[in-house]
Amino acid sequence: MPKKVLIIGTGLGGLATALRLRARGLEVEMVEKHHQAGGRLNQIKKDGFTFDTGPSFFSMSYEFDELFADCGIDNPLEMNELNPVYTVYFSDREKPFFIHKDLKKLAKEFEGIEDDFEKKAKAYLKQAGELFHDTENVIVKRNYDSLVEYAMSLLRVPLKHSPLLLRSMWQELNRRFDSQEVKVIFSLVAFFLGDTPFQTPAVYSLLNYTELQHDGYYNIRGGMYNITRKIVGLLEEAGVKIHYNTEIVEVRKKGNQIDGFVDQNGKIWKSDLYVCNGDAASFRGLIMGRKKYTEKKLDKMHWTLAPFTIYLGVKGKIKNLHHHNYFLGNNFEEYADKIFKMSVNPQKPYYYVNASSKSNPECAPEGCENLFILCPVPDLRFKPDWSDREELANNILEDMSERLDFDLIGNRVTQTIYDPTHWEGLFNLYRGSGLGLAHGLNQVAALRPKNKDEQFGNLYYVGASTTPGTGLPIVVIGSNLVTQRILKDHAINSHVALPKRVHQV
Ligand SMILES: Cc1cc2nc3c(=O)[nH]c(=O)nc-3n(C[C@H](O)[C@H](O)[C@H](O)COP(=O)(O)OP(=O)(O)OC[C@H]3O[C@@H](n4cnc5c(N)ncnc54)[C@H](O)[C@@H]3O)c2cc1C
């Protein structure tokens, strides 16, 4: 029976898998390229401000409960449900839309804009909810050993959902609603999958159900980085050693087993089992040398949009800004259809803003605000040169200053920009793609890179580009799936209690 596991990468997938395997009594060691844990779920501290680098909220909060329960620990995260779930500003409308889970309240927002909104939304969300419950356990939370097995699972999904396979999310919304505002707002969930609603299949309308009816959206008291901090604390207490500034660059193979991985300094890391939390597609190509994942082939795959992020600290309180805000223009179709394949900066960008100091005042000095601004942009295949990053940042800040009637540039105390070259360089995100491989029907379930290596019996994968996919709760599900595989493949059935003590934030 294997005794030791080496996990490459300390993103949420790697950390959650480490916790589950440690709870089964395995000795766990981790290597991480960056100087601190978390991957995309990271943190910047600068000039008295604290910023979460990537995720700012999540759905399916019960997946975190499941993770800790699986390890015999009480959930140490203070999860706050968002209410309203978010706010949307359109450039040609002064007042923002507040998006409430309560459909009666939401209908009030669309009064005079969408006739019979409540009735239409109920019907749309009913269909989305049925699809969610008909697929969550049957398709998503499953390991597949073959295409036949996947085909058999698909046969268990009621046929009534099949038209959604043939339409895009935008086409489905067009059938259901009349106003541009409702269609645009409901289609924003496509961007959480890292794509436009024109490319995203209508089956993902189930995400509207998760945000508006099911469990809603949550963030973490004290900042999202507390997820990383708490799990790392538990791992350290349980004796897991994490080696930072250590990048795996080469593999040692012996027959059908991995014999070790080599870091940038030539040190060989040996273990019984290995779990890679780096991108499951590009790691196979760039480190494992797989022919199916050469750069040429990786470039032909469908990748999610790249993030352009600004971490901005400002003097003063911004009255009109809420916790989660979308700032959109009035040319949605044209914008979303073209902008992500262009090699120039958008002049009137669409962007998302999270002001975590609104609910976590400790994240900014007194009387100040910390802003996380995210603008989806083309990945490095389409726009390799980001020397014009300041220009895009200024476009965004000028637009936002005007819309909020607050001089962000004049009141700027600190600013850090991550363009796609930073995201690629910091965490090995292929071509700077923010959420990993996209979720088109040819890149999901059994058709996504597997969480078990095709050739080597002691190598596994976890994270956004393997099954089931991207996003915090989905990656946590992925950590369960890979753990189940490892336990089954190696006949491990032990369980040890982890320390119960919860770290203070
Ligand atoms: C800007 C942004 C905003 C987002 N917002 C949200 C959100 O609001 N809600 C949500 O649910 N999701 C969001 N996501 C998606 C979410 O962050 C990811 O799906 C999730 O964090 C991915 O986790 P992962 O396990 O794949 O690990 P990753 O975060 O990819 O971490 C992998 C780790 O492995 C390390 N690594 C890679 N290669 C090597 C190597 N060769 N050697 C050593 N170490 C290596 C990396 O440095 C990294 O630390 C967002 C993502 C981004 C980029």
The ligand as a Tripos MOL2 file, in Angstrom:
@<TRIPOS>MOLECULE
LIG
   53    58     1     0     0
SMALL
NO_CHARGES

@<TRIPOS>ATOM
      1 C1         -9.2400   36.4670  -11.7420 C.3       1 LIG1
      2 C2        -10.0030   35.2200  -11.3570 C.ar      1 LIG1
      3 C3        -11.2300   35.3370  -10.7310 C.ar      1 LIG1
      4 C4        -11.9310   34.1890  -10.3490 C.ar      1 LIG1
      5 N1        -13.1140   34.3350   -9.6830 N.ar      1 LIG1
      6 C5        -13.7570   33.2370   -9.2310 C.ar      1 LIG1
      7 C6        -14.9040   33.3830   -8.3930 C.ar      1 LIG1
      8 O1        -15.3320   34.5080   -8.0680 O.2       1 LIG1
      9 N2        -15.5210   32.2480   -7.9400 N.ar      1 LIG1
     10 C7        -15.0440   30.9940   -8.2420 C.ar      1 LIG1
     11 O2        -15.6490   30.0020   -7.7930 O.2       1 LIG1
     12 N3        -13.9490   30.8260   -9.0330 N.ar      1 LIG1
     13 C8        -13.2930   31.9130   -9.5100 C.ar      1 LIG1
     14 N4        -12.1450   31.7620  -10.2530 N.ar      1 LIG1
     15 C9        -11.7060   30.3960  -10.6100 C.3       1 LIG1
     16 C10       -10.9540   29.7180   -9.4590 C.3       1 LIG1
     17 O3         -9.9640   30.5940   -8.9850 O.3       1 LIG1
     18 C11       -10.2830   28.4580   -9.9590 C.3       1 LIG1
     19 O4        -11.2170   27.6080  -10.6070 O.3       1 LIG1
     20 C12        -9.6390   27.6650   -8.8250 C.3       1 LIG1
     21 O5         -9.0200   28.5060   -7.8790 O.3       1 LIG1
     22 C13        -8.6210   26.7420   -9.4620 C.3       1 LIG1
     23 O6         -7.9680   25.9840   -8.4890 O.3       1 LIG1
     24 P1         -6.9220   24.8840   -8.9080 P.3       1 LIG1
     25 O7         -7.0360   23.7730   -7.9140 O.co2     1 LIG1
     26 O8         -7.0660   24.5220  -10.3420 O.co2     1 LIG1
     27 O9         -5.5150   25.5280   -8.6310 O.3       1 LIG1
     28 P2         -4.7330   26.8110   -9.1760 P.3       1 LIG1
     29 O10        -5.3280   28.0110   -8.5660 O.co2     1 LIG1
     30 O11        -4.5140   26.7600  -10.6330 O.co2     1 LIG1
     31 O12        -3.3460   26.5330   -8.4670 O.3       1 LIG1
     32 C14        -2.4030   25.6210   -8.9930 C.3       1 LIG1
     33 C15        -1.1040   25.8350   -8.2310 C.3       1 LIG1
     34 O13        -0.1130   24.9660   -8.7980 O.3       1 LIG1
     35 C16         1.0980   25.6780   -8.9240 C.3       1 LIG1
     36 N5          1.8590   25.0540  -10.0000 N.ar      1 LIG1
     37 C17         1.5070   24.9570  -11.3060 C.ar      1 LIG1
     38 N6          2.4570   24.3020  -12.0080 N.ar      1 LIG1
     39 C18         3.4200   23.9690  -11.1080 C.ar      1 LIG1
     40 C19         4.6700   23.3020  -11.2310 C.ar      1 LIG1
     41 N7          5.1040   22.8280  -12.4140 N.pl3     1 LIG1
     42 N8          5.4290   23.1550  -10.1180 N.ar      1 LIG1
     43 C20         5.0050   23.6350   -8.9070 C.ar      1 LIG1
     44 N9          3.8440   24.2930   -8.7480 N.ar      1 LIG1
     45 C21         3.0510   24.4450   -9.8370 C.ar      1 LIG1
     46 C22         0.6870   27.1000   -9.2330 C.3       1 LIG1
     47 O14         1.7040   28.0330   -8.9070 O.3       1 LIG1
     48 C23        -0.5580   27.2650   -8.3660 C.3       1 LIG1
     49 O15        -0.2490   27.7530   -7.0830 O.3       1 LIG1
     50 C24       -11.4140   32.8890  -10.6410 C.ar      1 LIG1
     51 C25       -10.1710   32.7790  -11.2910 C.ar      1 LIG1
     52 C26        -9.4700   33.9390  -11.6330 C.ar      1 LIG1
     53 C27        -8.1190   33.7940  -12.3050 C.3       1 LIG1
@<TRIPOS>BOND
     1     1     2 1
     2     2     3 ar
     3     2    52 ar
     4     3     4 ar
     5     4     5 ar
     6     4    50 ar
     7     5     6 ar
     8     6     7 ar
     9     6    13 1
    10     7     8 2
    11     7     9 ar
    12     9    10 ar
    13    10    11 2
    14    10    12 ar
    15    12    13 ar
    16    13    14 ar
    17    14    15 1
    18    14    50 ar
    19    15    16 1
    20    16    17 1
    21    16    18 1
    22    18    19 1
    23    18    20 1
    24    20    21 1
    25    20    22 1
    26    22    23 1
    27    23    24 1
    28    24    25 2
    29    24    26 1
    30    24    27 1
    31    27    28 1
    32    28    29 2
    33    28    30 1
    34    28    31 1
    35    31    32 1
    36    32    33 1
    37    33    34 1
    38    33    48 1
    39    34    35 1
    40    35    36 1
    41    35    46 1
    42    36    37 ar
    43    36    45 ar
    44    37    38 ar
    45    38    39 ar
    46    39    40 ar
    47    39    45 ar
    48    40    41 1
    49    40    42 ar
    50    42    43 ar
    51    43    44 ar
    52    44    45 ar
    53    46    47 1
    54    46    48 1
    55    48    49 1
    56    50    51 ar
    57    51    52 ar
    58    52    53 1
@<TRIPOS>SUBSTRUCTURE
     1 LIG1         1 GROUP 0 **** ****
